[in-house]
Amino acid sequence: MNEPSAIALHKEAFHILEKTSRTFFIPISYLTDGLKEAVASAYLCMRAIDEIEDHPELPADVKYKLLTTTSTLLKEEKLDEEKLMSAYQAYHAHLPEVTLRLADWLKMCPSGLKKRITDATSVMALGMAEWVNKDWQIQTEEDLDDYTYYVAGLVGVMLSDIWEWHDETKTDRKLAIAFGRGLQSVNILRNRAEDKDRGVSFFPNDWEEEDMFAYARRNLALGDTYIESLNPGSVMHFCQIPLALAHGTLDGLMQGKEKISRAEVKEIVNQVVGE
């Protein structure tokens, strides 16, 4: 089978991005050319392994094997696509396209960024595998910090690496991690009932909803501080949009809403970008 051209790959990547995450598709669409492809490539790589960790049907031992194998292959100087496809082969019917095409997303990545993206995705995959092995048994706030670092804080670090590559913008990595944690903790609150149905809770022992709300607010506030270090323009808008949506979702959850409406999303985005 012939590999897709760069133009076809770009089109397919953004189609899959829109299908898998409206939250990030919207802000990515506001980025400038070059930066847009870099962030899309990095996001899709991380989404690829996230789909393994979150898969509703795959057993824990299979998830662990797939994640650790992916992590190991990404550490190599050059990704061995045949080995990756061989690892996924037995589960081809179960894994989504965004996962099966992990190697394609790396091909979109600018050469100067590829090692940073593969390294970060490798670390994330191994961290996810360890939490799969622990059956996501989060008992303390330290456990929660560790889990949210691997599944979301690393996204913040990766974005900081991209901003530095793009225009030498220096950002505080601790604030970048909090930015990711804040978004993830809102997702934990939003998906609590669904997680409970599959026998998983990301709440530390003895935590009530107000404790997780406080955790989310604290990290979102640090995310607000993170944004202050960015230059005005598309990068700032990129970070402001998901953060504003997270604040809006948190406010909605406190009012008893399951999620914010499409109209509210549009209004929040327009306020950020000044349309």
N, C-alpha and C positions, 0 to 999 in steps of 0.2 A: 504494500500500500504506500502510495506516494505521500510524502510529508506535505502539510499545508504550506502555502506560500506565506510570507510575512503578513501580507494584507489579509489573507483568509484567516490566519491565526489570530490576528488582532480582532477581526470581526467576531470570530467564534468565542474568543476570550471574553469580550464585553457582553456578548449574549448570555454566556454562562454566569458571568458576574451579576448581571441583572436578575437572573433566575434564582441565584443562591443568596444574594444579600442586597436588598434594596437600601438598607442602612448605609452600606459603603458604596454602592453603585452611584448614588446621587452625588456625594462629595467628590468621588473620583472623577466624575464627568466634568467638574469645574476646574480640574487641574490643567496646566498647560501641556502641550504635546511634549513627549519625552518623559516628563514627570508622570504623566497619566499612565503610560505603559509600564513604567518602573513600579509604581504603587500597585497597579492591577496585577502584575506578575507576582509580586511579593504576597499580596492578599490571597490570590488563588492558590499559591503553594501552601500557605497556612490553612486555608479552607479545606484543601485536599486532605490533610491529615486530621483536621477537626472532624470531618465527616466519618472517619474511621472511629475515632474516640466516641462520637455520639451515635453511632449506628444502632438502630433499635433491635436488630436481629442477630448480629454477629456475637458469638460468645466471647467472654472476657479473654480467654486464652488466645483466641484468634486475633482479637484487637491488639493484644500485647505483642504477639509475634509480628503482625503487620507493621505496627508502629516502630518497634525496635529494629526491624529489618530496614525500614525506610530511613530511620535515623542513621544507621550504619552506612547505607549506600550514599547518603547525602554528604557524609564526611569525606568520601573519596575525592580525589582531585578532579575527576570527571565522572559524572553520574553514569553508571552502567544501566542503560535503559532496558536491555534484555533481562538482566537480573531483577530489575524492578517489576517488569511485566510478568516475569516468572513467579515472583512472590505474590502478585495479585491474581494470577491466572485462576486458581481454584475458587476465587470469590468474585470473579468477573461479573457474574449476574447480580451480585448484591451491591457492589460498590458503584457510586454515582460517577458520572462522566468527569466531574471536577477532580475526583481522586485518580481515576484511571489515566488522566492526561497531565499528571504532575510534571512529567518531563517536558511537555509542551510549554507549560507556564514558565519554566526556567529558560526556555529558548527566547522568550520575550524580554527577558531581563537584560538590561545594559551590562556589558562585560565588566565594567568597573564596579558593579554592585553584586554580581552573581555569587561571589564567595560569601559575602555578608548574608545574603538571603538564604543560601543553602545551609550555612552554619546556624543561623537563627531557627530555620525550619527543622534542622536536625535536633537541636536542643529542645525545641518545643515537642517534637515527636517522642523523644525519650522521656521528657517530663510527663507527658500525657500517658505514656505506657506505664510509668510508675504509679500514677493515680488510678489507672484501670486495675492494676495489680492490687492496689489497696481497696478496691471496690468503692472508691470515692468516699471513704469514711473520714469525713472532716469533723474533728472533735474540738479543735481550738481555733482561735483567730489566727494563730501562726500557721495552722494547716490551711486555712482559707487564703491567707496571703501567698502561701506556696503554690496552691492550686491556681489561683487567679494570675500569679506571675507567669506560669507556663502557658495557660490558655489565652491570656490577654495582655499581660504586662510586656511580654516579649514582642507583641505587635507594636506597642509604643516604642520600644527600643529600636525595632526594625525601621519604623517611620523616622525616628531621629537620625538613624544612619542614612536614610534616603535624603533627608533635608541637608545633611552635611555634604553628601555626595553632590547634590544638586547645586547649592550655592554657598557652601561652607558655613551654613547656619549652625551654631553650637547651641545645644539644648541640654537641660539637666535630665540625665537618664532616670533618676529617681522620680521626677515629676512625670516623665514619659510613661513609666511603669504604672504610676497612680492613674494616669489618664486611661490606660487600658483597663485597669482594675475597676475604675468607676463605671465604665461601660458594661463590663462583665457582671458587676454586682446588680446593676439594673436588670440585666437579663435573668439573673438568678431569681430576683423578686418576681419578674414577669412570668417566669416559667415554673414557679414553685409547685403549682398544682399538677402540671404535666410531669415534672420530675418525681413528684410523690407517687404518681400512678405507676411509674416504672421502678419504684422502690429506692429512689436516690434522693438525698437531701444534702444541699451544700451549706446548710446552716450549722455552725458550731453547736456543740452541746449547750443546752439551756438558753440559746438565743431565740428571741421572739422576732417578729417582723420589724419592730421598731429598732432592734439592734442592727439588722441588716440595712434598714433605711439610713441609720446613722453612719454605717460603714460606707454606703454608697455616696451619701452627701459629702463625707470627709474626702473621699477619693476624687469625686467630681470637682470639689473645690480646688484640690491640688491640680486637677486637669485644667481648670480655668487659669491657674497660675502658669502652667506649662505653655498655654497659648500666648501669654503675654510676651514670651521670649521669641516668638516667630515674627518674621517680617510681614507687613500687610500684603495681601494678595491672595493668590489661589491656594497656597499652602495653609495660610491661616484659615481661609474659608473651609478647606478640607477638614481641618481639625474642629473648627467651630460647629459645623453642621451636626456630626454625630453627638457631640457634647450637648448641644442645645436640644437635640431630640431625646437624649438621655434624661436631661433635666425635665423636659416636658412629659416624658413617660413616667418618671418618678412622681411628678405632681399629679398626673392622672391616676396612678396606682393608689396614691394617698386619698384620692377622691372616690375610689372604688371602681375605676374604669379598668378594663382588661388591657386596653391598648389605646393609643391616640389615633384619631381618624386620619384618612388620607388628606383631608382638607387642612387639618391641624399640622400635618407634616409639611404640606406645601407652604403654609403660612410661616412656619418656623424657618424653613429654608430661605424663603423670600426675605425674611427679616435679617438673616445672616448675610446674604449676598447683596442686599440692598435693592431688590427688584420690586 
